[in-house]
């Protein structure tokens, strides 16, 4: 689930994702490192050598298999008034 917990009560929005994760094969590491570490919020990206062989770390990728969105009661168009989760196309 991804949401902003700092917003006032009743103003929250969220997306719920289901996913399958798998390790990135060693032969694909070089090709995906730029995307995997394009933003690191101040942390450094890892090199391929730090993610393969006897290294302690591995890189994984997730494939989204399901997606739902939080719909606040005040935004519902079906007459309901309580918050609900609705399916969304993960694209």
C-alpha positions as a Markdown table, in Angstrom:
| # | Residue | x | y | z |
|---|---|---|---|---|
| 1 | Unk | 0.0 | 0.0 | 0.0 |
| 2 | Unk | 1.3 | 3.5 | -0.8 |
| 3 | Unk | -0.3 | 6.4 | 0.9 |
| 4 | Unk | 0.6 | 9.7 | 2.6 |
| 5 | Unk | 0.0 | 9.4 | 6.4 |
| 6 | Unk | 0.6 | 13.0 | 7.0 |
| 7 | Unk | -2.6 | 14.3 | 5.5 |
| 8 | Unk | -5.6 | 15.3 | 7.6 |
| 9 | Unk | -8.2 | 12.7 | 8.4 |
| 10 | Unk | -10.6 | 12.3 | 5.5 |
| 11 | Unk | -8.1 | 13.7 | 2.9 |
| 12 | Unk | -6.0 | 10.5 | 2.4 |
| 13 | Unk | -5.5 | 8.8 | -0.9 |
| 14 | Unk | -3.9 | 5.4 | -1.5 |
| 15 | Unk | -3.1 | 2.7 | -4.0 |
| 16 | Unk | -2.8 | -1.0 | -3.1 |
| 17 | Unk | -0.5 | -3.1 | -5.2 |
| 18 | Unk | -0.1 | -6.9 | -5.4 |
| 19 | Unk | 3.1 | -8.0 | -7.0 |
| 20 | Unk | 5.4 | -11.0 | -7.7 |
| 21 | Unk | 9.1 | -10.4 | -7.0 |
| 22 | Unk | 12.0 | -12.1 | -8.6 |
| 23 | Unk | 15.8 | -11.7 | -8.5 |
| 24 | Unk | 17.3 | -9.9 | -11.5 |
| 25 | Unk | 19.6 | -12.4 | -13.2 |
| 26 | Unk | 23.3 | -11.6 | -13.1 |
| 27 | Unk | 23.4 | -11.2 | -16.9 |
| 28 | Unk | 20.8 | -8.4 | -16.8 |
| 29 | Unk | 22.2 | -6.3 | -14.0 |
| 30 | Unk | 24.2 | -3.9 | -16.1 |
| 31 | Unk | 21.2 | -3.1 | -18.2 |
| 32 | Unk | 18.9 | -2.3 | -15.3 |
| 33 | Unk | 21.1 | -0.5 | -12.8 |
| 34 | Unk | 20.4 | 2.9 | -14.3 |
| 35 | Unk | 16.7 | 2.5 | -13.8 |
| 36 | Unk | 17.0 | 0.7 | -10.5 |
| 37 | Unk | 19.1 | 3.5 | -8.9 |
| 38 | Unk | 18.0 | 6.6 | -10.9 |
| 39 | Unk | 16.7 | 8.2 | -7.6 |
| 40 | Unk | 18.2 | 7.2 | -4.3 |
| 41 | Unk | 17.0 | 10.0 | -2.0 |
| 42 | Unk | 20.6 | 10.6 | -1.0 |
| 43 | Unk | 21.7 | 7.0 | -0.8 |
| 44 | Unk | 24.2 | 5.7 | -3.3 |
| 45 | Unk | 23.4 | 3.2 | -6.1 |
| 46 | Unk | 25.1 | -0.2 | -6.1 |
| 47 | Unk | 27.4 | -1.6 | -8.8 |
| 48 | Unk | 26.7 | -4.9 | -10.6 |
| 49 | Unk | 29.7 | -6.4 | -8.7 |
| 50 | Unk | 28.0 | -5.6 | -5.4 |
| 51 | Unk | 24.9 | -7.5 | -6.4 |
| 52 | Unk | 26.2 | -10.8 | -7.9 |
| 53 | Unk | 28.5 | -13.7 | -7.1 |
| 54 | Unk | 29.4 | -14.0 | -3.4 |
| 55 | Unk | 28.1 | -10.5 | -2.6 |
| 56 | Unk | 25.6 | -10.2 | 0.3 |
| 57 | Unk | 23.1 | -8.1 | -1.7 |
| 58 | Unk | 20.8 | -8.9 | -4.6 |
| 59 | Unk | 18.6 | -6.8 | -6.8 |
| 60 | Unk | 14.9 | -7.8 | -7.2 |
| 61 | Unk | 12.2 | -6.5 | -9.5 |
| 62 | Unk | 8.5 | -6.7 | -8.9 |
| 63 | Unk | 5.7 | -7.3 | -11.5 |
| 64 | Unk | 2.4 | -5.8 | -10.5 |
| 65 | Unk | -0.3 | -8.4 | -10.6 |
| 66 | Unk | -3.2 | -6.4 | -9.1 |
| 67 | Unk | -4.0 | -2.8 | -8.3 |
| 68 | Unk | -6.8 | -1.2 | -6.2 |
| 69 | Unk | -7.3 | 2.4 | -5.3 |
| 70 | Unk | -8.8 | 3.9 | -2.1 |
| 71 | Unk | -12.0 | 5.9 | -2.8 |
| 72 | Unk | -13.0 | 8.2 | 0.0 |
| 73 | Unk | -16.6 | 8.2 | 0.9 |
| 74 | Unk | -17.0 | 11.8 | -0.1 |
| 75 | Unk | -15.8 | 11.0 | -3.6 |
| 76 | Unk | -18.0 | 8.0 | -4.3 |
| 77 | Unk | -20.4 | 8.3 | -7.3 |
| 78 | Unk | -22.5 | 5.3 | -6.4 |
| 79 | Unk | -24.3 | 6.9 | -3.5 |
| 80 | Unk | -22.2 | 5.3 | -0.8 |
| 81 | Unk | -20.6 | 7.3 | 2.0 |
| 82 | Unk | -17.9 | 5.1 | 3.4 |
| 83 | Unk | -14.4 | 4.7 | 2.1 |
| 84 | Unk | -13.9 | 1.6 | -0.2 |
| 85 | Unk | -11.2 | 0.0 | -2.3 |
| 86 | Unk | -11.9 | -0.4 | -6.0 |
| 87 | Unk | -10.0 | -2.4 | -8.6 |
| 88 | Unk | -7.8 | -0.4 | -11.0 |
| 89 | Unk | -5.9 | -1.5 | -14.2 |
| 90 | Unk | -2.2 | -1.7 | -13.3 |
| 91 | Unk | -1.4 | -1.0 | -16.9 |
